[in-house]
Amino acid sequence: MPKLKRLSGKEVVRFCERLGFRVSRQRGSHINLIREIQGHRQVVTVPNHKEIDRGTLHAIFRKLSLFVSETELYPLFYTD
């Protein structure tokens, strides 16, 4: 069974930017990323930590999977 990788907030933000999200604002250590497609606003919040907790990382994965196919997300978030 694949395991979640250990990722930093900066790595997740970089990946989201490649998917078309852009940083809309940052408040404290939380970065809001936004993407508008066909008039619909898609928002994801990522903590800017050196290492994101696994539960938080899984929640970010689930949120992104609402907008992006899981086949695109698996290589970033999970090991083989």
N, C-alpha and C positions, 0 to 999 in steps of 0.2 A: 504494500500500500504506500502511495507517495506521501512524503512528509512536507510540511510547510517549510520553506526556506527562512532563514534569518535575514530580514531586509531592513534597511534604514528608511526613514521617511524620504530622504533625498532620492533614493533609488526608485521608490514607488511614484514620486512626483515626476521624475524623468520619464518613466514608462507611460504614465497617464498623458504626459505632454505629447508623446509619440502617437497616442490614440486620438489626439485632437482636443484634449482638455487644455485649459489655460488657467494659470493661477489668477483667481479673482481677488483674493484678499488673504491676509494672515493676521490672526489675532493670537498673540502669545505664541505658543508652539504649535498651533493648529493651522494648517493651510487648507483653504477652500479652493477646489478646482471645479471649473464649470465648463460645460460644452453645450452648445445649442444646435439641435438638429431638427429641422422641419418645424421650427417654432416651439419645440419642447426643450426645456432647460434640464440638464442633467448635472447634478451636484454631488461631489464626493469630498469628504473631509479626511485629511491625512495628518497624523501627528508628526511633527518634525523632530523625531528622536533618532539617536544613533542606532538603536535597535528597537523595532516595534514588537510588542508582545504578540504571541501567536494568536490569541483570541481576537485581538484588535485587527491583526493582519487578515484573519479569516473573515471578519466582518467587512473589511474593505473589499476583499475578494468577492463576497456575496453581493455587496452593493454594486461593484463594477460589473458583475455578471448579469445584472439587470439591463445594462447598456451595451455590453460587448460580449461576444461569444466566449464560452469557457475555453475553447480550444486555443484562443489567442492568449488567455490569461494563465493557463496552466504552466507554460514554460517559465514564466516569471515567478510565480508563487510556490510551485511545488517541485521537489526533486523527482528524479525518475524512479 
